[in-house]
Amino acid sequence: MTSLPLLNLDGSPYRQGLQHGERLAEEIAANIALYRNRMITAGLTEAQLTERAQVFLRRFTHYDASYRASMDGIAAGSKQSILDITLVNARYELLYSAWSEFGHPAVQYMKSHQPDLGECTSFGGAATTFSDVDVRIGQNWDWFLGAHCALLRWRKDNLTVLGFTEAGIVGPKLGMNSAGIGLGLNGLGCSADSWQEESVPVHLRTWRILRSTKPGEAIGHATTPRPTVSSNFFIGSTDGTVATVEASPRGCRVIYQDGTTPLVHANHFLHPEGLGVDQSWLKDTAGSTFHRQKRLQALLEETSPVTLEKLQASLRDHDGEALSVCRHPEQALPEEFRTHTAFSAILDLSAGRFHYTYGPPCESQYQILEV
């Protein structure tokens, strides 16, 4: 893949957005086109996209003036409309609620052709889980082909944030900060997901989590107010907290690491019955998430403590082929449904190191940045 740009942002939220927009203008235009296509494929009309983007613009404006100012800066810098920038920033809610509302568009195709969809696999641990650091989390981030991404670094007062995002999205979906807070994100879905109810959008939540200085504050941003579209936030802290936060319209559940056994999460609720959620749109596409969950858990439990080399090898694992932890485009699917491991991250929170590969980790060595 092409190299991943690193943007060092400074100044006010608007100025940071302006820098983002100017530097990634072509990539932002490509992401707008990509998500507009994916949302229409999911069943939405152009009129519905406009209506829903207007609703989410009001939400971003209402819930956080700084985030809205950054969106305005991105729009100005990239010369795109604020509604198109909103479309990208709200793409999580718009896509996942459409899949809940209309059914995933790949399901019928997959029933006859038997490939499988996949997304992200997160992991983490503290208390001697790993041999070389005290606290570590991370994930393979699996997503559509063609999504343009970037790394962002900025300071807020005495806090430095380093995160991974898609071009045009203010809030990084995974990353770490100098206070020792780390974040990963897994897509979840249930039949109760809806874009219509009022709540804080996912990418605003991740932005707030990475501006947190305490794990309780970070978990609070993941759960409050209750979300209207399901997601899983994987949160770690240098105080030894490692937790996966399953958030849904039916309620939220915080699952903490137990002992030194690594904690792993993929794209299904670990305890759906406890929250009363119906994972309706995953019923015909869930083979990969269950395989990845079990496979990565088993690989990381083979040796204790887990070495960095063992962890990297596990994230490059191809067991199960189309279902694997390290995913490659499934050629049996139409291009608009194909996914792959677009980004792999290992966040050493206690050491302040951000290891990453852009593209499947089996195809390159991990690069390292300091927070």
C-alpha positions as CSV (number, residue, x, y, z in Angstrom):
1,M,0.0,0.0,0.0
2,T,1.0,3.7,-0.2
3,S,2.6,5.2,2.8
4,L,0.3,6.5,5.6
5,P,0.5,10.3,6.1
6,L,1.2,11.6,9.6
7,L,-0.3,15.1,10.3
8,N,1.1,17.1,13.2
9,L,-1.8,19.5,13.9
10,D,-1.6,22.7,16.0
11,G,-3.7,25.7,16.9
12,S,-7.4,26.0,17.4
13,P,-9.9,23.2,16.5
14,Y,-10.8,25.1,13.3
15,R,-7.1,25.6,12.4
16,Q,-6.4,21.9,13.0
17,G,-9.3,21.0,10.8
18,L,-8.1,23.4,8.1
19,Q,-4.7,21.7,8.2
20,H,-6.3,18.3,8.0
21,G,-8.5,19.3,5.0
22,E,-5.7,21.0,3.0
23,R,-3.3,18.1,3.5
24,L,-5.8,15.4,2.7
25,A,-8.1,17.1,0.2
26,E,-7.9,14.4,-2.5
27,E,-8.2,11.6,0.1
28,I,-11.3,13.3,1.6
29,A,-13.0,13.6,-1.8
30,A,-12.3,9.9,-2.4
31,N,-13.8,8.9,1.0
32,I,-16.9,11.0,0.4
33,A,-17.4,9.2,-2.9
34,L,-16.7,5.8,-1.3
35,Y,-19.2,6.2,1.6
36,R,-21.9,7.7,-0.6
37,N,-21.6,4.6,-2.8
38,R,-21.6,2.2,0.2
39,M,-24.6,4.0,1.8
40,I,-26.6,3.9,-1.4
41,T,-25.7,0.2,-1.8
42,A,-27.0,-0.3,1.7
43,G,-30.4,0.9,0.7
44,L,-30.4,4.7,1.3
45,T,-31.5,7.2,-1.3
46,E,-29.7,10.6,-2.0
47,A,-32.6,12.4,-0.3
48,Q,-32.2,10.2,2.8
49,L,-28.5,10.9,2.8
50,T,-29.1,14.6,2.8
51,E,-31.7,14.4,5.5
52,R,-29.7,12.2,7.8
53,A,-26.5,14.3,7.3
54,Q,-28.5,17.4,8.3
55,V,-29.6,15.6,11.5
56,F,-26.1,14.6,12.4
57,L,-24.7,18.0,11.7
58,R,-27.1,19.4,14.3
59,R,-25.9,16.7,16.7
60,F,-22.2,17.4,16.3
61,T,-23.0,21.1,16.7
62,H,-25.1,20.5,19.8
63,Y,-22.8,18.0,21.6
64,D,-19.4,19.6,21.0
65,A,-18.5,23.0,19.5
66,S,-14.8,22.1,19.2
67,Y,-15.5,19.0,17.1
68,R,-17.9,21.0,14.9
69,A,-15.3,23.7,14.5
70,S,-12.8,21.1,13.3
71,M,-15.4,19.8,10.8
72,D,-15.8,23.3,9.5
73,G,-12.0,23.6,9.1
74,I,-11.9,20.3,7.2
75,A,-14.7,21.4,4.9
76,A,-12.9,24.7,4.2
77,G,-9.5,23.1,3.7
78,S,-10.7,20.3,1.4
79,K,-13.2,22.5,-0.4
80,Q,-16.0,20.1,0.4
81,S,-19.5,20.9,1.7
82,I,-20.1,20.6,5.4
83,L,-22.9,18.1,4.8
84,D,-20.4,15.8,2.9
85,I,-17.9,16.1,5.8
86,T,-20.7,15.3,8.2
87,L,-21.6,12.2,6.0
88,V,-18.1,10.9,6.6
89,N,-18.0,11.7,10.3
90,A,-21.3,10.0,10.8
91,R,-20.6,7.1,8.5
92,Y,-20.6,4.6,11.4
93,E,-24.1,5.4,12.4
94,L,-25.4,5.8,8.8
95,L,-24.0,2.5,7.6
96,Y,-24.7,0.3,10.7
97,S,-28.2,1.6,11.1
98,A,-28.9,1.0,7.4
99,W,-27.6,-2.5,7.7
100,S,-29.9,-3.0,10.7
101,E,-32.9,-1.3,8.8
102,F,-32.5,-3.0,5.4
103,G,-30.3,-6.0,6.1
104,H,-26.6,-6.2,5.0
105,P,-26.5,-6.0,1.2
106,A,-23.9,-8.8,1.0
107,V,-26.0,-11.3,2.9
108,Q,-28.1,-12.7,0.0
109,Y,-25.0,-12.9,-2.2
110,M,-23.0,-14.7,0.5
111,K,-25.7,-17.3,1.1
112,S,-25.1,-18.6,-2.4
113,H,-21.4,-17.9,-2.7
114,Q,-20.2,-18.7,0.9
115,P,-17.6,-16.0,1.4
116,D,-17.7,-14.2,4.8
117,L,-17.5,-10.6,6.0
118,G,-15.1,-9.5,8.6
119,E,-14.1,-6.5,10.5
120,C,-11.8,-5.8,13.6
121,T,-10.1,-7.9,16.2
122,S,-8.9,-6.2,19.4
123,F,-6.8,-7.4,22.2
124,G,-5.1,-6.2,25.4
125,G,-3.7,-7.0,28.7
126,A,-1.8,-5.9,31.8
127,A,-0.2,-7.5,34.9
128,T,2.5,-9.5,33.2
129,T,0.3,-10.5,30.2
130,F,3.1,-9.4,27.9
131,S,6.8,-10.1,28.4
132,D,8.2,-6.6,27.5
133,V,5.6,-4.0,28.7
134,D,3.2,-3.5,31.6
135,V,0.1,-2.5,29.6
136,R,-0.6,-3.1,25.9
137,I,-3.7,-3.0,23.7
138,G,-4.2,-3.0,19.9
139,Q,-6.1,-4.4,17.0
140,N,-6.3,-5.4,13.4
141,W,-8.7,-2.9,11.8
142,D,-10.5,-4.5,8.9
143,W,-12.6,-2.4,6.5
144,F,-13.5,-1.7,2.9
145,L,-11.0,-1.5,0.2
146,G,-10.3,2.0,-0.9
147,A,-10.7,3.9,2.4
148,H,-8.1,6.6,2.7
149,C,-6.5,7.0,6.2
150,A,-4.0,9.0,8.1
151,L,-2.3,9.3,11.5
152,L,-2.9,12.5,13.5
153,R,-0.9,13.9,16.4
154,W,-1.9,17.0,18.3
155,R,-1.7,18.6,21.8
156,K,-4.4,19.8,24.1
157,D,-3.0,21.7,27.0
158,N,-0.4,19.3,28.4
159,L,-1.9,16.2,26.7
160,T,-0.5,14.8,23.4
161,V,-2.8,12.5,21.3
162,L,-1.6,10.2,18.6
163,G,-4.4,8.4,16.6
164,F,-5.5,6.7,13.4
165,T,-8.4,8.0,11.4
166,E,-10.0,8.1,8.0
167,A,-9.4,11.2,5.9
168,G,-12.1,13.7,6.8
169,I,-13.0,12.2,10.2
170,V,-12.0,14.5,13.1
171,G,-12.1,11.7,15.8
172,P,-9.5,9.0,15.5
173,K,-11.0,5.5,15.9
174,L,-8.0,4.1,17.7
175,G,-4.9,5.5,19.3
176,M,-3.2,6.6,22.6
177,N,-2.3,9.7,24.6
178,S,0.5,10.9,26.8
179,A,-1.7,10.3,29.9
180,G,-1.5,6.6,29.2
181,I,-5.0,6.1,27.8
182,G,-5.4,3.8,24.7
183,L,-8.3,3.0,22.5
184,G,-9.5,0.4,19.9
185,L,-12.9,0.2,18.2
186,N,-14.9,-2.8,17.0
187,G,-18.1,-2.6,14.9
188,L,-21.2,-4.2,16.5
189,G,-24.7,-4.5,15.3
190,C,-28.2,-5.3,16.7
191,S,-31.8,-5.0,15.5
192,A,-32.3,-2.0,17.9
193,D,-29.7,0.2,16.1
194,S,-31.2,3.4,14.8
195,W,-29.9,6.7,13.4
196,Q,-33.1,8.5,14.6
197,E,-32.6,8.6,18.3
198,E,-30.6,11.5,19.9
199,S,-27.1,10.6,21.2
200,V,-23.4,11.3,20.8
201,P,-22.0,9.9,17.5
202,V,-19.3,7.2,17.7
203,H,-16.5,9.3,16.3
204,L,-17.2,12.1,18.7
205,R,-17.0,9.5,21.5
206,T,-13.6,8.2,20.3
207,W,-12.3,11.7,20.1
208,R,-13.4,12.4,23.6
209,I,-12.0,9.1,24.9
210,L,-8.5,10.0,23.5
211,R,-8.7,13.4,25.3
212,S,-9.4,11.6,28.6
213,T,-6.7,11.4,31.4
214,K,-8.4,8.6,33.5
215,P,-9.8,5.3,32.5
216,G,-13.1,6.0,34.3
217,E,-13.5,9.2,32.3
218,A,-12.7,7.3,29.0
219,I,-15.3,4.5,29.9
220,G,-17.8,7.2,30.7
221,H,-17.5,8.7,27.2
222,A,-18.1,5.2,25.7
223,T,-21.3,4.6,27.7
224,T,-22.9,8.0,28.4
225,P,-25.3,8.9,27.1
226,R,-26.5,5.5,25.9
227,P,-25.7,5.2,22.2
228,T,-28.3,4.6,19.5
229,V,-26.0,2.4,17.4
230,S,-24.0,-0.5,18.8
231,S,-20.2,-0.5,19.1
232,N,-17.4,-1.8,21.2
233,F,-14.7,0.4,22.7
234,F,-11.5,-1.4,23.8
235,I,-9.9,0.8,26.5
236,G,-6.6,0.5,28.3
237,S,-4.7,2.6,30.8
238,T,-1.2,2.6,32.4
239,D,-2.9,2.2,35.8
240,G,-3.5,-1.4,34.8
241,T,-7.1,-1.1,33.5
242,V,-7.9,-3.1,30.4
243,A,-11.5,-3.3,29.5
244,T,-13.8,-3.9,26.5
245,V,-17.0,-1.8,26.6
246,E,-20.0,-3.2,24.7
247,A,-22.4,-0.3,24.1
248,S,-25.8,-0.7,22.6
249,P,-29.3,1.0,22.6
250,R,-30.3,-1.7,25.0
251,G,-27.6,-0.9,27.5
252,C,-23.8,-1.1,28.1
253,R,-21.5,-3.7,29.6
254,V,-17.9,-3.2,30.7
255,I,-15.8,-6.4,30.7
256,Y,-12.5,-6.1,32.5
257,Q,-9.4,-8.3,31.9
258,D,-9.4,-11.2,34.4
259,G,-6.0,-12.0,35.7
260,T,-3.2,-12.3,33.1
261,T,-5.3,-14.0,30.4
262,P,-5.4,-11.6,27.4
263,L,-8.7,-10.0,26.7
264,V,-9.9,-10.3,23.0
265,H,-12.9,-8.9,21.2
266,A,-14.2,-9.1,17.6
267,N,-17.5,-8.1,16.1
268,H,-20.1,-9.8,18.2
269,F,-21.4,-9.2,21.7
270,L,-19.8,-11.6,24.2
271,H,-22.9,-11.5,26.3
272,P,-25.9,-10.6,24.0
273,E,-28.4,-12.2,26.3
274,G,-27.3,-10.0,29.3
275,L,-28.1,-6.9,27.3
276,G,-31.1,-8.3,25.5
277,V,-29.7,-7.5,22.0
278,D,-30.6,-9.4,18.8
279,Q,-27.6,-9.5,16.5
280,S,-30.0,-9.8,13.5
281,W,-27.8,-8.6,10.6
282,L,-24.9,-10.8,11.7
283,K,-26.8,-14.1,11.6
284,D,-25.7,-14.9,8.1
285,T,-22.3,-13.2,8.2
286,A,-20.9,-14.1,11.6
287,G,-18.5,-16.9,10.8
288,S,-15.4,-14.7,10.7
289,T,-16.1,-12.8,14.0
290,F,-16.4,-16.0,16.0
291,H,-13.4,-17.6,14.3
292,R,-11.2,-14.5,14.9
293,Q,-12.3,-14.2,18.5
294,K,-11.5,-17.8,19.3
295,R,-8.3,-18.0,17.2
296,L,-6.6,-14.9,18.5
297,Q,-7.6,-15.8,22.1
298,A,-6.1,-19.3,21.6
299,L,-2.9,-18.0,20.0
300,L,-2.3,-15.5,22.8
301,E,-2.9,-18.1,25.5
302,E,-0.3,-20.5,24.0
303,T,2.6,-18.8,25.8
304,S,2.6,-16.7,29.0
305,P,3.8,-14.0,29.1
306,V,3.2,-13.2,25.4
307,T,6.3,-11.8,23.6
308,L,6.1,-9.0,21.0
309,E,7.2,-11.5,18.4
310,K,4.4,-13.9,19.3
311,L,1.9,-11.1,19.2
312,Q,2.9,-9.9,15.8
313,A,2.9,-13.5,14.4
314,S,-0.6,-13.9,15.8
315,L,-1.9,-10.7,14.1
316,R,-0.5,-12.1,10.9
317,D,-2.3,-15.4,11.3
318,H,-4.2,-16.8,8.3
319,D,-5.9,-19.8,9.8
320,G,-9.4,-20.2,8.4
321,E,-8.4,-18.4,5.2
322,A,-11.3,-16.1,4.5
323,L,-12.2,-16.1,8.2
324,S,-8.7,-15.3,9.4
325,V,-7.3,-12.7,11.9
326,C,-5.1,-11.2,9.1
327,R,-7.7,-10.7,6.3
328,H,-7.3,-10.3,2.6
329,P,-9.9,-9.3,0.0
330,E,-12.4,-12.1,-0.7
331,Q,-12.4,-12.4,-4.5
332,A,-15.7,-14.2,-4.5
333,L,-17.4,-11.0,-3.3
334,P,-18.2,-8.0,-5.6
335,E,-15.7,-5.3,-5.1
336,E,-18.0,-3.1,-3.0
337,F,-18.3,-5.8,-0.4
338,R,-14.6,-6.7,-0.1
339,T,-12.7,-6.0,3.1
340,H,-9.2,-6.5,4.3
341,T,-6.9,-5.7,7.2
342,A,-6.4,-2.0,6.4
343,F,-4.4,-1.2,9.5
344,S,-2.8,-3.1,12.4
345,A,-1.8,-1.4,15.7
346,I,0.0,-2.5,18.8
347,L,-0.2,0.3,21.5
348,D,2.4,0.0,24.3
349,L,0.7,2.3,26.7
350,S,3.3,2.0,29.5
351,A,6.1,2.7,27.1
352,G,4.3,5.3,24.9
353,R,5.0,3.4,21.7
354,F,2.6,3.1,18.7
355,H,3.5,0.1,16.4
356,Y,1.6,0.0,13.2
357,T,1.3,-1.4,9.7
358,Y,-0.7,0.2,6.9
359,G,-2.3,-2.8,5.2
360,P,-2.2,-6.4,6.3
361,P,0.6,-7.0,8.8
362,C,1.8,-10.1,6.9
363,E,2.9,-7.7,4.1
364,S,5.2,-5.4,6.0
365,Q,7.2,-4.8,9.2
366,Y,5.6,-2.8,12.0
367,Q,6.7,0.9,12.2
368,I,7.0,2.7,15.5
369,L,6.0,6.2,16.6
370,E,6.3,7.8,20.0
371,V,3.3,9.5,21.5
